[in-house]
């Protein structure tokens, strides 16, 4: 169970970034992939680069 937690957290972060990037009109597949394969650096870089939310 302990070994499974980091993998589940990695998937969770990728899904959250996917949804957030989609709402902001960014390339959501690219950002989810970056966060999944390079988790810590990807999340930090995403928060620096993300666009303001697009309101409808």
C-alpha positions as CSV (number, residue, x, y, z in Angstrom):
1,X,0.0,0.0,0.0
2,X,2.8,2.4,0.8
3,X,4.4,1.8,-2.6
4,X,1.1,2.5,-4.3
5,X,0.6,6.0,-2.7
6,X,3.1,7.9,-4.8
7,X,1.7,6.5,-8.1
8,X,-1.9,7.4,-7.1
9,X,-0.8,10.9,-6.1
10,X,1.0,11.3,-9.4
11,X,-2.1,10.3,-11.3
12,X,-4.3,12.6,-9.1
13,X,-2.0,15.6,-9.8
14,X,-2.0,14.9,-13.5
15,X,-5.8,14.7,-13.6
16,X,-6.2,18.0,-11.6
17,X,-3.8,19.8,-13.9
18,X,-5.6,18.3,-16.9
19,X,-8.9,19.8,-15.7
20,X,-7.4,23.1,-14.7
21,X,-5.5,23.6,-17.9
22,X,-8.6,22.7,-19.9
23,X,-10.6,25.4,-18.1
24,X,-7.8,28.0,-18.8
25,X,-7.7,27.2,-22.5
26,X,-4.2,25.7,-22.4
27,X,-2.8,22.5,-24.0
28,X,-4.2,20.2,-21.3
29,X,-2.8,16.9,-22.7
30,X,0.7,18.4,-22.8
31,X,0.5,19.7,-19.2
32,X,-1.0,16.5,-17.8
33,X,1.8,14.6,-19.5
34,X,4.5,16.9,-18.1
35,X,3.1,16.7,-14.6
36,X,2.7,12.9,-14.8
37,X,6.3,12.2,-16.1
38,X,8.1,15.0,-14.3
39,X,5.9,15.5,-11.2
40,X,7.6,18.0,-8.9
41,X,9.2,20.2,-11.5
42,X,6.2,19.9,-13.8
43,X,3.7,21.1,-11.2
44,X,6.0,24.0,-10.2
45,X,6.5,25.0,-13.9
46,X,2.7,24.7,-14.5
47,X,1.8,27.1,-11.7
48,X,4.3,29.6,-13.1
49,X,3.1,29.3,-16.7
50,X,-0.6,28.9,-16.3
51,X,-3.0,31.5,-17.8
52,X,-5.8,33.4,-16.1
53,X,-9.1,31.5,-16.0
54,X,-11.4,32.0,-19.0
55,X,-14.9,33.0,-17.7
56,X,-17.9,32.2,-19.9
